[in-house]
Amino acid sequence: MGSGILRCLGVNSDNEAGKEIDSAVITTYSLVLNDEPIPRFQNDVYILPPRALSKVMDHYKENYIDIGTKKVHSIDPFESDEHLSMVNNYKLITHRYIFAPVLYSDHWWMCILDKVKKNFFMIDSRPKEDPGPEITNINKFAGNLINQLLVRAGYHSLLTKATKNKPEQRSWLPKYVKIHEQPNPFDCGTFVMKWMEVLDPTKLDANKKIYDIEDWTTSEMHEKLQEFRNEIVSEIILSKSNKLIEGAIQGAMETTIHKHLAALQSPYVQVTMEELKKLG
């Protein structure tokens, strides 16, 4: 399920190249938001690089308990992964809420850890009444990996150790937040990027409306999602961080957008290549 945001660039997200660019766009947007001079991003919310957990999760999948040791698989063997190297350890320690975009089986969703209350939430635009053991274990694995990143950064573990009366706590059982379902098979990544930007984590535990998207009709959803895509592309291009990431964006575009461009004839494209170059 590739991100609908790619359609703004005329990119097919159903092939492997498209999926990599999908991930690059979402990663870029997380970097833009983390750098925004907005109190929630400077003080409270830190967004993990979207693929920081995925390589480990892809390797072990839902079998996150080591059969030999009976413990959760360690993130240590993946220390050299480029996405892990992008983690900001300072913000990981100082910020209360950790937003963790997750990619698994070609679908994006987001986990949120509240370090103070030790609550762990899952938000998915393809919700299920019963996620089943595979998805539950994937999310428990994500929660444990975030805890491992905290310890790796110098923070104390949020999981309790074994006692005489209680076994070792391996992770959190995720709390599933009811959210409006995506109206198509490709906008999961667009939803995740918008959640990164606007979701208020203080309302999650109180079961309050996390934002107005829950009241939209299907037709309104289609219209608003197109607005989201346009806004996200504009914010990436016009961000003050753009000089740091323009190489990644240009590389992505050169990989997927060729001369005599079919993409520029797409109804999703809102700007020309010349305009993009001027903005860069």
Buried (B, 14 or more C-beta within 10 A) or exposed (E): BBBBBBBBBBBBBBEEEBBBBBBBBBBBBBBBBBBBEEEBBBEBBBBBBBBBBBBBBEEBEBEBBEEEEEEBBBBEEBEEBEBBEBBBEEBBBBBBBBBBBBBBEEBBBBBBBBBEEBBBBBBBBBBEEEBEEEBBBBBBBBBBBBBBBBEBBEBEEBBEEEEEEEEEBBBBEBBBBEBBEBBEEBBBBBBBBBBBBEBBBBEBEEEEEBBEBEEBEEEEBEEBBBEBBBEBBBBBBEBEBBEEBBEBBEEBBEBBBEEEEEBEEBEBBEBEBEEBEEEE
